[in-house]
Amino acid sequence: MSYELAEIERRLANLIRLGTVEQADYDKARVRVRSGELLTGAPLANGKGR
């Protein structure tokens, strides 16, 4: 398999990740999400353009 194809497959596998919201800061529009062992911060999507 070529490097380019392997990179595309890796990116697609990480495009959508299921997780559980651990914390939510509605004033700053941020959430902390746990996906397995990974705990990450992410912007809270509100459907409005910024």
All heavy atoms as atom14 arrays in JSON, in Angstrom:
{
  "sequence": "MSYELAEIERRLANLIRLGTVEQADYDKARVRVRSGELLTGAPLANGKGR",
  "atom14_mask": [
    [1, 1, 1, 1, 1, 1, 1, 1, 0, 0, 0, 0, 0, 0],
    [1, 1, 1, 1, 1, 1, 0, 0, 0, 0, 0, 0, 0, 0],
    [1, 1, 1, 1, 1, 1, 1, 1, 1, 1, 1, 1, 0, 0],
    [1, 1, 1, 1, 1, 1, 1, 1, 1, 0, 0, 0, 0, 0],
    [1, 1, 1, 1, 1, 1, 1, 1, 0, 0, 0, 0, 0, 0],
    [1, 1, 1, 1, 1, 0, 0, 0, 0, 0, 0, 0, 0, 0],
    [1, 1, 1, 1, 1, 1, 1, 1, 1, 0, 0, 0, 0, 0],
    [1, 1, 1, 1, 1, 1, 1, 1, 0, 0, 0, 0, 0, 0],
    [1, 1, 1, 1, 1, 1, 1, 1, 1, 0, 0, 0, 0, 0],
    [1, 1, 1, 1, 1, 1, 1, 1, 1, 1, 1, 0, 0, 0],
    [1, 1, 1, 1, 1, 1, 1, 1, 1, 1, 1, 0, 0, 0],
    [1, 1, 1, 1, 1, 1, 1, 1, 0, 0, 0, 0, 0, 0],
    [1, 1, 1, 1, 1, 0, 0, 0, 0, 0, 0, 0, 0, 0],
    [1, 1, 1, 1, 1, 1, 1, 1, 0, 0, 0, 0, 0, 0],
    [1, 1, 1, 1, 1, 1, 1, 1, 0, 0, 0, 0, 0, 0],
    [1, 1, 1, 1, 1, 1, 1, 1, 0, 0, 0, 0, 0, 0],
    [1, 1, 1, 1, 1, 1, 1, 1, 1, 1, 1, 0, 0, 0],
    [1, 1, 1, 1, 1, 1, 1, 1, 0, 0, 0, 0, 0, 0],
    [1, 1, 1, 1, 0, 0, 0, 0, 0, 0, 0, 0, 0, 0],
    [1, 1, 1, 1, 1, 1, 1, 0, 0, 0, 0, 0, 0, 0],
    [1, 1, 1, 1, 1, 1, 1, 0, 0, 0, 0, 0, 0, 0],
    [1, 1, 1, 1, 1, 1, 1, 1, 1, 0, 0, 0, 0, 0],
    [1, 1, 1, 1, 1, 1, 1, 1, 1, 0, 0, 0, 0, 0],
    [1, 1, 1, 1, 1, 0, 0, 0, 0, 0, 0, 0, 0, 0],
    [1, 1, 1, 1, 1, 1, 1, 1, 0, 0, 0, 0, 0, 0],
    [1, 1, 1, 1, 1, 1, 1, 1, 1, 1, 1, 1, 0, 0],
    [1, 1, 1, 1, 1, 1, 1, 1, 0, 0, 0, 0, 0, 0],
    [1, 1, 1, 1, 1, 1, 1, 1, 1, 0, 0, 0, 0, 0],
    [1, 1, 1, 1, 1, 0, 0, 0, 0, 0, 0, 0, 0, 0],
    [1, 1, 1, 1, 1, 1, 1, 1, 1, 1, 1, 0, 0, 0],
    [1, 1, 1, 1, 1, 1, 1, 0, 0, 0, 0, 0, 0, 0],
    [1, 1, 1, 1, 1, 1, 1, 1, 1, 1, 1, 0, 0, 0],
    [1, 1, 1, 1, 1, 1, 1, 0, 0, 0, 0, 0, 0, 0],
    [1, 1, 1, 1, 1, 1, 1, 1, 1, 1, 1, 0, 0, 0],
    [1, 1, 1, 1, 1, 1, 0, 0, 0, 0, 0, 0, 0, 0],
    [1, 1, 1, 1, 0, 0, 0, 0, 0, 0, 0, 0, 0, 0],
    [1, 1, 1, 1, 1, 1, 1, 1, 1, 0, 0, 0, 0, 0],
    [1, 1, 1, 1, 1, 1, 1, 1, 0, 0, 0, 0, 0, 0],
    [1, 1, 1, 1, 1, 1, 1, 1, 0, 0, 0, 0, 0, 0],
    [1, 1, 1, 1, 1, 1, 1, 0, 0, 0, 0, 0, 0, 0],
    [1, 1, 1, 1, 0, 0, 0, 0, 0, 0, 0, 0, 0, 0],
    [1, 1, 1, 1, 1, 0, 0, 0, 0, 0, 0, 0, 0, 0],
    [1, 1, 1, 1, 1, 1, 1, 0, 0, 0, 0, 0, 0, 0],
    [1, 1, 1, 1, 1, 1, 1, 1, 0, 0, 0, 0, 0, 0],
    [1, 1, 1, 1, 1, 0, 0, 0, 0, 0, 0, 0, 0, 0],
    [1, 1, 1, 1, 1, 1, 1, 1, 0, 0, 0, 0, 0, 0],
    [1, 1, 1, 1, 0, 0, 0, 0, 0, 0, 0, 0, 0, 0],
    [1, 1, 1, 1, 1, 1, 1, 1, 1, 0, 0, 0, 0, 0],
    [1, 1, 1, 1, 0, 0, 0, 0, 0, 0, 0, 0, 0, 0],
    [1, 1, 1, 1, 1, 1, 1, 1, 1, 1, 1, 0, 0, 0]
  ],
  "atom14_positions": [
    [[0.86, -1.18, 0.0], [0.0, 0.0, 0.0], [0.9, 1.23, 0.0], [1.89, 1.29, 0.7], [-0.88, -0.01, 1.25], [-1.77, 1.18, 1.37], [-2.81, 1.25, 2.85], [-3.62, -0.31, 2.81], [0.0, 0.0, 0.0], [0.0, 0.0, 0.0], [0.0, 0.0, 0.0], [0.0, 0.0, 0.0], [0.0, 0.0, 0.0], [0.0, 0.0, 0.0]],
    [[0.52, 2.22, -0.78], [1.32, 3.43, -0.87], [1.13, 4.29, 0.39], [0.14, 4.17, 1.11], [0.92, 4.24, -2.1], [-0.37, 4.8, -1.92], [0.0, 0.0, 0.0], [0.0, 0.0, 0.0], [0.0, 0.0, 0.0], [0.0, 0.0, 0.0], [0.0, 0.0, 0.0], [0.0, 0.0, 0.0], [0.0, 0.0, 0.0], [0.0, 0.0, 0.0]],
    [[2.09, 5.17, 0.62], [2.01, 6.08, 1.77], [0.77, 6.95, 1.66], [0.07, 7.17, 2.65], [3.27, 6.95, 1.83], [3.15, 8.04, 2.85], [3.35, 7.77, 4.2], [2.81, 9.34, 2.48], [3.23, 8.77, 5.15], [2.68, 10.34, 3.41], [2.89, 10.05, 4.75], [2.76, 11.04, 5.69], [0.0, 0.0, 0.0], [0.0, 0.0, 0.0]],
    [[0.49, 7.47, 0.48], [-0.65, 8.37, 0.3], [-1.97, 7.68, 0.63], [-2.83, 8.25, 1.3], [-0.69, 8.92, -1.14], [0.42, 9.87, -1.47], [1.7, 9.18, -1.9], [1.69, 7.94, -2.1], [2.73, 9.87, -2.04], [0.0, 0.0, 0.0], [0.0, 0.0, 0.0], [0.0, 0.0, 0.0], [0.0, 0.0, 0.0], [0.0, 0.0, 0.0]],
    [[-2.13, 6.44, 0.16], [-3.35, 5.7, 0.45], [-3.48, 5.39, 1.94], [-4.56, 5.52, 2.53], [-3.39, 4.4, -0.36], [-4.66, 3.56, -0.24], [-5.89, 4.39, -0.58], [-4.57, 2.34, -1.11], [0.0, 0.0, 0.0], [0.0, 0.0, 0.0], [0.0, 0.0, 0.0], [0.0, 0.0, 0.0], [0.0, 0.0, 0.0], [0.0, 0.0, 0.0]],
    [[-2.38, 5.02, 2.57], [-2.4, 4.74, 4.01], [-2.76, 6.0, 4.8], [-3.51, 5.95, 5.77], [-1.05, 4.21, 4.46], [0.0, 0.0, 0.0], [0.0, 0.0, 0.0], [0.0, 0.0, 0.0], [0.0, 0.0, 0.0], [0.0, 0.0, 0.0], [0.0, 0.0, 0.0], [0.0, 0.0, 0.0], [0.0, 0.0, 0.0], [0.0, 0.0, 0.0]],
    [[-2.26, 7.15, 4.36], [-2.57, 8.43, 5.03], [-4.04, 8.78, 4.88], [-4.69, 9.23, 5.83], [-1.68, 9.53, 4.47], [-1.92, 10.89, 5.07], [-1.55, 11.0, 6.53], [-0.91, 10.09, 7.09], [-1.92, 12.02, 7.15], [0.0, 0.0, 0.0], [0.0, 0.0, 0.0], [0.0, 0.0, 0.0], [0.0, 0.0, 0.0], [0.0, 0.0, 0.0]],
    [[-4.6, 8.57, 3.71], [-6.03, 8.83, 3.49], [-6.88, 7.91, 4.37], [-7.85, 8.36, 4.99], [-6.4, 8.66, 2.0], [-5.77, 9.79, 1.18], [-7.91, 8.62, 1.81], [-5.87, 9.59, -0.31], [0.0, 0.0, 0.0], [0.0, 0.0, 0.0], [0.0, 0.0, 0.0], [0.0, 0.0, 0.0], [0.0, 0.0, 0.0], [0.0, 0.0, 0.0]],
    [[-6.54, 6.65, 4.45], [-7.28, 5.72, 5.3], [-7.19, 6.12, 6.77], [-8.17, 6.04, 7.51], [-6.78, 4.3, 5.1], [-7.21, 3.7, 3.78], [-6.8, 2.25, 3.62], [-6.05, 1.73, 4.46], [-7.23, 1.64, 2.63], [0.0, 0.0, 0.0], [0.0, 0.0, 0.0], [0.0, 0.0, 0.0], [0.0, 0.0, 0.0], [0.0, 0.0, 0.0]],
    [[-6.02, 6.56, 7.22], [-5.84, 6.99, 8.61], [-6.71, 8.21, 8.9], [-7.4, 8.27, 9.92], [-4.38, 7.33, 8.88], [-4.1, 7.74, 10.32], [-2.72, 8.32, 10.47], [-2.59, 9.61, 9.82], [-3.03, 10.77, 10.32], [-3.66, 10.79, 11.48], [-2.85, 11.9, 9.67], [0.0, 0.0, 0.0], [0.0, 0.0, 0.0], [0.0, 0.0, 0.0]],
    [[-6.71, 9.17, 7.99], [-7.52, 10.37, 8.19], [-9.02, 10.06, 8.21], [-9.77, 10.61, 9.0], [-7.22, 11.4, 7.1], [-5.86, 12.02, 7.26], [-5.63, 13.07, 6.21], [-4.3, 13.62, 6.31], [-3.95, 14.77, 5.78], [-4.83, 15.5, 5.13], [-2.72, 15.21, 5.91], [0.0, 0.0, 0.0], [0.0, 0.0, 0.0], [0.0, 0.0, 0.0]],
    [[-9.47, 9.17, 7.32], [-10.88, 8.79, 7.3], [-11.28, 8.08, 8.58], [-12.38, 8.29, 9.1], [-11.17, 7.91, 6.08], [-11.25, 8.62, 4.75], [-11.38, 7.61, 3.62], [-12.41, 9.6, 4.72], [0.0, 0.0, 0.0], [0.0, 0.0, 0.0], [0.0, 0.0, 0.0], [0.0, 0.0, 0.0], [0.0, 0.0, 0.0], [0.0, 0.0, 0.0]],
    [[-10.4, 7.23, 9.11], [-10.71, 6.5, 10.34], [-10.85, 7.45, 11.52], [-11.59, 7.17, 12.46], [-9.62, 5.47, 10.61], [0.0, 0.0, 0.0], [0.0, 0.0, 0.0], [0.0, 0.0, 0.0], [0.0, 0.0, 0.0], [0.0, 0.0, 0.0], [0.0, 0.0, 0.0], [0.0, 0.0, 0.0], [0.0, 0.0, 0.0], [0.0, 0.0, 0.0]],
    [[-10.16, 8.6, 11.5], [-10.2, 9.55, 12.6], [-11.17, 10.7, 12.36], [-11.26, 11.61, 13.19], [-8.8, 10.11, 12.86], [-7.91, 9.09, 13.49], [-8.3, 8.4, 14.42], [-6.7, 8.98, 12.98], [0.0, 0.0, 0.0], [0.0, 0.0, 0.0], [0.0, 0.0, 0.0], [0.0, 0.0, 0.0], [0.0, 0.0, 0.0], [0.0, 0.0, 0.0]],
    [[-11.9, 10.68, 11.25], [-12.79, 11.77, 10.92], [-13.95, 11.87, 11.9], [-14.3, 12.96, 12.36], [-13.32, 11.58, 9.5], [-14.1, 12.72, 8.89], [-13.25, 13.96, 8.81], [-14.58, 12.33, 7.51], [0.0, 0.0, 0.0], [0.0, 0.0, 0.0], [0.0, 0.0, 0.0], [0.0, 0.0, 0.0], [0.0, 0.0, 0.0], [0.0, 0.0, 0.0]],
    [[-14.55, 10.75, 12.23], [-15.67, 10.72, 13.17], [-15.3, 9.78, 14.31], [-14.91, 8.64, 14.07], [-16.97, 10.24, 12.5], [-17.36, 11.21, 11.39], [-18.08, 10.08, 13.52], [-18.54, 10.76, 10.58], [0.0, 0.0, 0.0], [0.0, 0.0, 0.0], [0.0, 0.0, 0.0], [0.0, 0.0, 0.0], [0.0, 0.0, 0.0], [0.0, 0.0, 0.0]],
    [[-15.42, 10.28, 15.52], [-15.06, 9.49, 16.68], [-16.19, 9.62, 17.71], [-16.61, 10.73, 18.03], [-13.76, 10.02, 17.26], [-13.21, 9.17, 18.35], [-11.86, 9.67, 18.7], [-10.96, 9.38, 17.6], [-9.68, 9.18, 17.74], [-9.13, 9.28, 18.92], [-8.92, 8.91, 16.71], [0.0, 0.0, 0.0], [0.0, 0.0, 0.0], [0.0, 0.0, 0.0]],
    [[-16.71, 8.51, 18.18], [-17.77, 8.53, 19.19], [-17.17, 8.79, 20.55], [-16.08, 8.31, 20.86], [-18.53, 7.2, 19.19], [-19.24, 6.84, 17.89], [-19.9, 5.48, 18.03], [-20.25, 7.89, 17.51], [0.0, 0.0, 0.0], [0.0, 0.0, 0.0], [0.0, 0.0, 0.0], [0.0, 0.0, 0.0], [0.0, 0.0, 0.0], [0.0, 0.0, 0.0]],
    [[-17.89, 9.54, 21.37], [-17.39, 9.84, 22.71], [-18.5, 10.3, 23.63], [-19.67, 10.4, 23.23], [0.0, 0.0, 0.0], [0.0, 0.0, 0.0], [0.0, 0.0, 0.0], [0.0, 0.0, 0.0], [0.0, 0.0, 0.0], [0.0, 0.0, 0.0], [0.0, 0.0, 0.0], [0.0, 0.0, 0.0], [0.0, 0.0, 0.0], [0.0, 0.0, 0.0]],
    [[-18.13, 10.6, 24.86], [-19.04, 11.05, 25.9], [-18.62, 12.43, 26.38], [-17.44, 12.65, 26.67], [-19.02, 10.08, 27.1], [-19.33, 8.77, 26.62], [-20.01, 10.49, 28.16], [0.0, 0.0, 0.0], [0.0, 0.0, 0.0], [0.0, 0.0, 0.0], [0.0, 0.0, 0.0], [0.0, 0.0, 0.0], [0.0, 0.0, 0.0], [0.0, 0.0, 0.0]],
    [[-19.54, 13.36, 26.47], [-19.24, 14.7, 26.96], [-18.98, 14.6, 28.47], [-19.83, 14.13, 29.22], [-20.38, 15.68, 26.66], [-20.12, 17.03, 27.31], [-20.58, 15.82, 25.17], [0.0, 0.0, 0.0], [0.0, 0.0, 0.0], [0.0, 0.0, 0.0], [0.0, 0.0, 0.0], [0.0, 0.0, 0.0], [0.0, 0.0, 0.0], [0.0, 0.0, 0.0]],
    [[-17.78, 15.04, 28.89], [-17.41, 15.01, 30.3], [-17.7, 16.35, 30.98], [-18.07, 16.38, 32.14], [-15.92, 14.69, 30.44], [-15.54, 13.33, 29.91], [-15.49, 12.28, 30.99], [-15.17, 12.62, 32.13], [-15.78, 11.12, 30.67], [0.0, 0.0, 0.0], [0.0, 0.0, 0.0], [0.0, 0.0, 0.0], [0.0, 0.0, 0.0], [0.0, 0.0, 0.0]],
    [[-17.46, 17.45, 30.26], [-17.68, 18.8, 30.79], [-18.23, 19.68, 29.67], [-17.92, 19.45, 28.51], [-16.38, 19.44, 31.25], [-15.78, 18.87, 32.49], [-14.47, 19.59, 32.81], [-13.67, 19.85, 31.92], [-14.27, 19.9, 34.07], [0.0, 0.0, 0.0], [0.0, 0.0, 0.0], [0.0, 0.0, 0.0], [0.0, 0.0, 0.0], [0.0, 0.0, 0.0]],
    [[-19.0, 20.68, 30.05], [-19.48, 21.66, 29.07], [-19.36, 23.05, 29.67], [-19.77, 23.28, 30.81], [-20.93, 21.37, 28.7], [0.0, 0.0, 0.0], [0.0, 0.0, 0.0], [0.0, 0.0, 0.0], [0.0, 0.0, 0.0], [0.0, 0.0, 0.0], [0.0, 0.0, 0.0], [0.0, 0.0, 0.0], [0.0, 0.0, 0.0], [0.0, 0.0, 0.0]],
    [[-18.75, 23.97, 28.94], [-18.65, 25.38, 29.33], [-19.44, 26.16, 28.29], [-18.94, 26.46, 27.21], [-17.19, 25.82, 29.36], [-17.02, 27.24, 29.86], [-18.01, 28.01, 29.84], [-15.9, 27.59, 30.26], [0.0, 0.0, 0.0], [0.0, 0.0, 0.0], [0.0, 0.0, 0.0], [0.0, 0.0, 0.0], [0.0, 0.0, 0.0], [0.0, 0.0, 0.0]],
    [[-20.69, 26.46, 28.6], [-21.58, 27.09, 27.63], [-21.21, 28.54, 27.38], [-21.44, 29.06, 26.3], [-23.03, 26.96, 28.09], [-23.48, 25.53, 28.14], [-23.63, 24.85, 29.34], [-23.74, 24.84, 26.96], [-24.03, 23.53, 29.39], [-24.14, 23.51, 26.99], [-24.28, 22.87, 28.2], [-24.67, 21.56, 28.22], [0.0, 0.0, 0.0], [0.0, 0.0, 0.0]],
    [[-20.61, 29.22, 28.36], [-20.19, 30.61, 28.15], [-19.08, 30.71, 27.12], [-19.04, 31.63, 26.32], [-19.73, 31.23, 29.47], [-20.86, 31.37, 30.48], [-22.02, 31.54, 30.04], [-20.58, 31.3, 31.69], [0.0, 0.0, 0.0], [0.0, 0.0, 0.0], [0.0, 0.0, 0.0], [0.0, 0.0, 0.0], [0.0, 0.0, 0.0], [0.0, 0.0, 0.0]],
    [[-18.16, 29.76, 27.13], [-17.05, 29.74, 26.18], [-17.33, 28.85, 24.97], [-16.5, 28.74, 24.08], [-15.77, 29.26, 26.86], [-15.28, 30.21, 27.93], [-14.0, 29.69, 28.54], [-13.52, 30.63, 29.64], [-12.3, 30.11, 30.27], [0.0, 0.0, 0.0], [0.0, 0.0, 0.0], [0.0, 0.0, 0.0], [0.0, 0.0, 0.0], [0.0, 0.0, 0.0]],
    [[-18.49, 28.19, 24.96], [-18.89, 27.27, 23.88], [-17.83, 26.2, 23.65], [-17.38, 25.97, 22.53], [-19.19, 28.04, 22.59], [0.0, 0.0, 0.0], [0.0, 0.0, 0.0], [0.0, 0.0, 0.0], [0.0, 0.0, 0.0], [0.0, 0.0, 0.0], [0.0, 0.0, 0.0], [0.0, 0.0, 0.0], [0.0, 0.0, 0.0], [0.0, 0.0, 0.0]],
    [[-17.42, 25.52, 24.74], [-16.41, 24.45, 24.67], [-16.91, 23.24, 25.43], [-17.64, 23.36, 26.4], [-15.09, 24.9, 25.32], [-14.45, 26.11, 24.75], [-13.77, 25.89, 23.46], [-12.67, 24.94, 23.61], [-11.94, 24.51, 22.62], [-12.17, 24.93, 21.41], [-10.97, 23.65, 22.8], [0.0, 0.0, 0.0], [0.0, 0.0, 0.0], [0.0, 0.0, 0.0]],
    [[-16.52, 22.05, 24.96], [-16.84, 20.81, 25.67], [-15.57, 19.98, 25.8], [-14.65, 20.11, 25.0], [-17.94, 19.98, 24.95], [-19.26, 20.7, 24.97], [-17.53, 19.65, 23.53], [0.0, 0.0, 0.0], [0.0, 0.0, 0.0], [0.0, 0.0, 0.0], [0.0, 0.0, 0.0], [0.0, 0.0, 0.0], [0.0, 0.0, 0.0], [0.0, 0.0, 0.0]],
    [[-15.54, 19.11, 26.81], [-14.48, 18.11, 26.97], [-15.13, 16.77, 26.67], [-16.14, 16.41, 27.27], [-13.92, 18.12, 28.39], [-13.35, 19.43, 28.84], [-11.92, 19.63, 28.5], [-11.11, 18.58, 29.1], [-9.82, 18.49, 28.93], [-9.19, 19.36, 28.21], [-9.14, 17.52, 29.47], [0.0, 0.0, 0.0], [0.0, 0.0, 0.0], [0.0, 0.0, 0.0]],
    [[-14.55, 16.02, 25.73], [-15.14, 14.77, 25.26], [-14.15, 13.62, 25.52], [-12.97, 13.75, 25.24], [-15.46, 14.84, 23.75], [-16.01, 13.53, 23.25], [-16.44, 15.98, 23.49], [0.0, 0.0, 0.0], [0.0, 0.0, 0.0], [0.0, 0.0, 0.0], [0.0, 0.0, 0.0], [0.0, 0.0, 0.0], [0.0, 0.0, 0.0], [0.0, 0.0, 0.0]],
    [[-14.67, 12.52, 26.07], [-13.86, 11.33, 26.28], [-14.22, 10.31, 25.22], [-15.38, 9.96, 25.03], [-14.07, 10.73, 27.65], [-13.23, 9.47, 27.88], [-13.22, 9.0, 29.3], [-12.81, 9.99, 30.26], [-11.54, 10.32, 30.53], [-10.57, 9.75, 29.87], [-11.27, 11.21, 31.45], [0.0, 0.0, 0.0], [0.0, 0.0, 0.0], [0.0, 0.0, 0.0]],
    [[-13.18, 9.84, 24.51], [-13.32, 8.79, 23.51], [-12.3, 7.72, 23.84], [-11.12, 7.86, 23.52], [-13.09, 9.35, 22.11], [-13.17, 8.32, 21.15], [0.0, 0.0, 0.0], [0.0, 0.0, 0.0], [0.0, 0.0, 0.0], [0.0, 0.0, 0.0], [0.0, 0.0, 0.0], [0.0, 0.0, 0.0], [0.0, 0.0, 0.0], [0.0, 0.0, 0.0]],
    [[-12.73, 6.69, 24.54], [-11.8, 5.67, 25.03], [-10.9, 6.28, 26.08], [-11.37, 6.85, 27.06], [0.0, 0.0, 0.0], [0.0, 0.0, 0.0], [0.0, 0.0, 0.0], [0.0, 0.0, 0.0], [0.0, 0.0, 0.0], [0.0, 0.0, 0.0], [0.0, 0.0, 0.0], [0.0, 0.0, 0.0], [0.0, 0.0, 0.0], [0.0, 0.0, 0.0]],
    [[-9.58, 6.23, 25.88], [-8.63, 6.83, 26.82], [-8.37, 8.3, 26.52], [-7.79, 9.0, 27.33], [-7.29, 6.06, 26.75], [-7.39, 4.63, 27.22], [-7.69, 4.54, 28.7], [-7.09, 5.3, 29.48], [-8.54, 3.72, 29.08], [0.0, 0.0, 0.0], [0.0, 0.0, 0.0], [0.0, 0.0, 0.0], [0.0, 0.0, 0.0], [0.0, 0.0, 0.0]],
    [[-8.81, 8.79, 25.37], [-8.55, 10.15, 24.93], [-9.57, 11.11, 25.53], [-10.78, 10.89, 25.42], [-8.61, 10.22, 23.4], [-8.4, 11.57, 22.75], [-6.96, 12.05, 23.0], [-8.66, 11.49, 21.27], [0.0, 0.0, 0.0], [0.0, 0.0, 0.0], [0.0, 0.0, 0.0], [0.0, 0.0, 0.0], [0.0, 0.0, 0.0], [0.0, 0.0, 0.0]],
    [[-9.09, 12.18, 26.16], [-9.95, 13.26, 26.66], [-9.49, 14.53, 25.97], [-8.34, 14.94, 26.11], [-9.84, 13.4, 28.17], [-10.68, 14.5, 28.8], [-12.17, 14.23, 28.6], [-10.38, 14.64, 30.27], [0.0, 0.0, 0.0], [0.0, 0.0, 0.0], [0.0, 0.0, 0.0], [0.0, 0.0, 0.0], [0.0, 0.0, 0.0], [0.0, 0.0, 0.0]],
    [[-10.37, 15.14, 25.19], [-9.98, 16.29, 24.37], [-10.99, 17.42, 24.5], [-12.15, 17.2, 24.83], [-9.83, 15.85, 22.9], [-9.36, 16.96, 22.16], [-11.14, 15.39, 22.32], [0.0, 0.0, 0.0], [0.0, 0.0, 0.0], [0.0, 0.0, 0.0], [0.0, 0.0, 0.0], [0.0, 0.0, 0.0], [0.0, 0.0, 0.0], [0.0, 0.0, 0.0]],
    [[-10.53, 18.64, 24.24], [-11.41, 19.79, 24.21], [-11.85, 20.06, 22.8], [-11.12, 19.82, 21.85], [0.0, 0.0, 0.0], [0.0, 0.0, 0.0], [0.0, 0.0, 0.0], [0.0, 0.0, 0.0], [0.0, 0.0, 0.0], [0.0, 0.0, 0.0], [0.0, 0.0, 0.0], [0.0, 0.0, 0.0], [0.0, 0.0, 0.0], [0.0, 0.0, 0.0]],
    [[-13.07, 20.53, 22.64], [-13.59, 20.81, 21.3], [-14.59, 21.95, 21.38], [-15.25, 22.14, 22.4], [-14.27, 19.57, 20.74], [0.0, 0.0, 0.0], [0.0, 0.0, 0.0], [0.0, 0.0, 0.0], [0.0, 0.0, 0.0], [0.0, 0.0, 0.0], [0.0, 0.0, 0.0], [0.0, 0.0, 0.0], [0.0, 0.0, 0.0], [0.0, 0.0, 0.0]],
    [[-14.71, 22.73, 20.3], [-15.73, 23.78, 20.28], [-17.12, 23.17, 20.24], [-17.34, 22.12, 19.65], [-15.43, 24.56, 19.0], [-14.56, 23.69, 18.19], [-13.91, 22.7, 19.09], [0.0, 0.0, 0.0], [0.0, 0.0, 0.0], [0.0, 0.0, 0.0], [0.0, 0.0, 0.0], [0.0, 0.0, 0.0], [0.0, 0.0, 0.0], [0.0, 0.0, 0.0]],
    [[-18.04, 23.82, 20.9], [-19.43, 23.37, 20.93], [-20.15, 23.95, 19.72], [-20.25, 25.15, 19.54], [-20.09, 23.87, 22.22], [-21.53, 23.5, 22.49], [-21.66, 21.99, 22.61], [-22.02, 24.15, 23.76], [0.0, 0.0, 0.0], [0.0, 0.0, 0.0], [0.0, 0.0, 0.0], [0.0, 0.0, 0.0], [0.0, 0.0, 0.0], [0.0, 0.0, 0.0]],
    [[-20.63, 23.09, 18.84], [-21.33, 23.53, 17.63], [-22.73, 24.0, 18.01], [-23.45, 23.29, 18.69], [-21.41, 22.39, 16.62], [0.0, 0.0, 0.0], [0.0, 0.0, 0.0], [0.0, 0.0, 0.0], [0.0, 0.0, 0.0], [0.0, 0.0, 0.0], [0.0, 0.0, 0.0], [0.0, 0.0, 0.0], [0.0, 0.0, 0.0], [0.0, 0.0, 0.0]],
    [[-23.08, 25.2, 17.58], [-24.39, 25.72, 17.92], [-25.24, 25.98, 16.68], [-26.33, 26.51, 16.79], [-24.27, 26.99, 18.76], [-23.58, 28.11, 18.01], [-23.27, 27.98, 16.85], [-23.34, 29.21, 18.7], [0.0, 0.0, 0.0], [0.0, 0.0, 0.0], [0.0, 0.0, 0.0], [0.0, 0.0, 0.0], [0.0, 0.0, 0.0], [0.0, 0.0, 0.0]],
    [[-24.72, 25.68, 15.5], [-25.49, 25.88, 14.3], [-25.48, 27.3, 13.78], [-26.11, 27.62, 12.78], [0.0, 0.0, 0.0], [0.0, 0.0, 0.0], [0.0, 0.0, 0.0], [0.0, 0.0, 0.0], [0.0, 0.0, 0.0], [0.0, 0.0, 0.0], [0.0, 0.0, 0.0], [0.0, 0.0, 0.0], [0.0, 0.0, 0.0], [0.0, 0.0, 0.0]],
    [[-24.79, 28.22, 14.47], [-24.71, 29.61, 14.05], [-23.31, 29.9, 13.52], [-22.32, 29.43, 14.05], [-24.99, 30.54, 15.22], [-26.36, 30.39, 15.82], [-26.53, 31.29, 17.0], [-27.87, 31.06, 17.66], [-28.03, 31.84, 18.88], [0.0, 0.0, 0.0], [0.0, 0.0, 0.0], [0.0, 0.0, 0.0], [0.0, 0.0, 0.0], [0.0, 0.0, 0.0]],
    [[-23.25, 30.67, 12.47], [-21.96, 31.08, 11.95], [-21.29, 32.1, 12.86], [-21.97, 32.87, 13.54], [0.0, 0.0, 0.0], [0.0, 0.0, 0.0], [0.0, 0.0, 0.0], [0.0, 0.0, 0.0], [0.0, 0.0, 0.0], [0.0, 0.0, 0.0], [0.0, 0.0, 0.0], [0.0, 0.0, 0.0], [0.0, 0.0, 0.0], [0.0, 0.0, 0.0]],
    [[-19.98, 32.09, 12.89], [-19.28, 33.07, 13.73], [-18.55, 34.07, 12.88], [-18.06, 33.83, 11.88], [-18.25, 32.36, 14.62], [-18.93, 31.58, 15.7], [-17.9, 31.09, 16.66], [-18.58, 30.54, 17.81], [-17.98, 30.19, 18.88], [-16.69, 30.32, 18.99], [-18.63, 29.7, 19.89], [0.0, 0.0, 0.0], [0.0, 0.0, 0.0], [0.0, 0.0, 0.0]]
  ]
}
